[in-house]
């Protein structure tokens, strides 16, 4: 009954979303998979049945699958990228001496046959007829037995053989903290097809894009292993391991060697799991009846950190719900595994042997991805800033909210990172494909820090209340969809009434920077004339405060003409004068203060620090 109700809720909510935009469509998948894992060889075999619904107006003659495991082989594109990029990920290299020089060598390069990852496909059929499936690196290209017409369904079946690679990036076996199996990107995953066409990107270590759908997965594994991951365990009272209902005693016969875990995951775009014999499994009730699962190694040194994490995770979920919208599923799992921290549907894999602050920080970030990526499923390869940046915004906001010592600007570190990148001369536009960045660091700052500032700066542009209403509208309108950059902009415009196309263009599609300065302050009889100048290419409205020698403060607001908008006074306690608007084409702007220059102590452009002005030194004029 509960399962039927959950599906009904998803169907109703998803249907109402589609009704908002009749031109929008997205594909749908229903996966059924049975997989058997050999924990001694780290090899697994599986069968997959996939019902694919073509909701597009196009007739499809090919489909593409991701075979992510194939990246972990010598000579792969991922291996080549590690060897050619200027700053390879430290987790993916070893340092070796070549003469007197220390060089970073790809860990993939020297993998032995029993250490590599692979995913091999056989017996591919479409509706029972053989289809031509060709493996090309991490992509399977399938020429269909028959075209898939618009608004029709077809069923793909295949067999797969996989080997779990040594832990190098995200997925793998026996990670640095001893977790046996981190099973992300482990199955043949259908690539996304949308209004832009196919997104069959090779796996070079960046992130993902997937098709919304339902997963029904059976995993057979040694009975001593404890699993956690995506979905709801359907046979919990047969499995036990902390999943059973209260009061139920699960007794597995001694002769039984394996257990089959049956998971069901409705309306997700990925399926991940992890397994270890030494997991402690705690369950805590979160907001709205959500079960929060914590699976972590039984290491006495770190157990208390994991216990302390649990109430903080509840607090964070409450804040995220309140800030963006309710988490729609009934479980979320925080699992020790992987190689750092990585978000997945209804779960995360994180390292768990650092400090408590580190553990809390990575959990805050990865769980925030449940909103910005696993409910609002943007294309991470093309628009990484929409998931990483928005997640970082929610993370920093949430951590500040639960901190005993709140700061006025919890996003300050993002601004600092952005300024350093710009000053390095290495910045590329946010619209750069994730695989094309020259350096990992530039990709990271562009996606995380500059992406976070996109939202933080909205507070400056349209006001705090409008900015946070924008998040809620964006979530409400685009959950369980694939939003694009224009969608967050339109949400902000609909909430505020401002025109923001210039903001989206300049901030995300160029490397234009913001730089305003106080050019001159002149005495004119009974008043003071202030001249401001726009030095950077990117336009902005201007908040400005004047502090007087008598201890009073006055603020001035200069609207940006192309915004067609007037922001409410962010500090009502301070008198504010709204000046004439400033059009971008004019490099300078003059206004008068009805007091003498001698009575002025300090003039400051943007006292909030939320405008990403590159050169703060020309933002103040101070008479000492």
Number of C-alpha atoms within 10 A of each C-alpha: 5 7 12 8 10 14 14 12 13 16 14 10 15 16 11 12 18 17 11 11 10 8 7 15 16 18 17 20 22 18 22 17 20 18 21 19 19 13 17 7 11 19 18 20 16 20 18 20 18 20 20 20 20 22 17 19 11 14 13 16 13 17 18 23 21 28 27 24 26 26 26 30 23 19 14 19 19 25 23 15 16 24 19 12 13 12 14 18 17 14 15 19 19 13 12 11 10 9 7 6 7 11 13 18 19 25 22 27 19 14 16 12 12 13 20 22 26 23 23 17 19 12 14 20 20 20 15 11 14 15 18 16 20 13 17 12 19 25 23 23 17 19 17 20 16 14 12 19 17 14 13 12 15 15 16 19 21 17 19 19 17 23 25 28 29 22 26 22 19 22 28 30 26 18 21 16 15 13 24 22 26 29 21 24 20 23 25 24 21 24 21 25 21 17 11 7 10 13 20 19 19 20 22 19 19 16 16 21 22 24 24 23 20 23 23 20 23 20 19 18 21 18 17 14 18 22 22 28 28 25 28 20 20 17 14 18 17 17 21 16 18 17 21 16 11 8 6 12 11 15 10 14 7 7 6 9 11 16 18 18 21 19 21 18 21 20 23 23 26 24 26 22 25 26 24 24 16 17 21 17 18 18 17 14 15 21 17 14 11 18 18 22 23 22 26 24 22 13 14 8 8 16 16 11 18 22 12 13 18 21 13 16 19 18 17 26 22 18 21 22 18 12 16 21 18 18 20 17 21 17 20 26 24 25 29 29 35 30 21 15 20 22 23 25 25 28 28 29 31 22 22 27 19 10 11 16 11 13 19 20 15 21 27 24 23 24 28 27 28 25 25 23 29 27 23 23 27 24 22 20 19 19 21 27 31 28 26 27 26 28 25 28 24 27 27 21 22 22 20 17 16 13 9 8 8 12 12 10 14 17 24 16 13 23 22 14 16 23 19 14 19 18 10 10 8 13 20 19 16 24 19 18 14 23 19 11 19 16 16 18 16 19 24 19 25 31 25 24 27 27 28 28 28 20 25 26 19 21 20 22 27 25 17 17 13 21 22 19 17 25 19 19 20 22 22 17 19 22 22 25 22 22 19 16 16 13 14 21 19 19 22 25 18 14 19 21 16 19 17 21 14 14 20 15 15 17 20 22 14 16 15 16 19 19 21 26 22 20 17 12 18 13 15 14 10 10 14 20 18 18 16 21 17 20 15 16 15 20 24 26 24 20 23 20 20 20 17 18 13 9 8 12 18 16 21 20 22 20 22 19 17 19 22 12 18 20 20 15 17 16 9 9 9 14 13 19 13 15 14 14 19 20 17 16 8 9 14 17 17 15 15 15 18 12 16 16 20 11 13 22 18 16 23 20 25 21 14 14 16 19 23 23 22 20 15 15 10 17 20 18 19 11 11 6
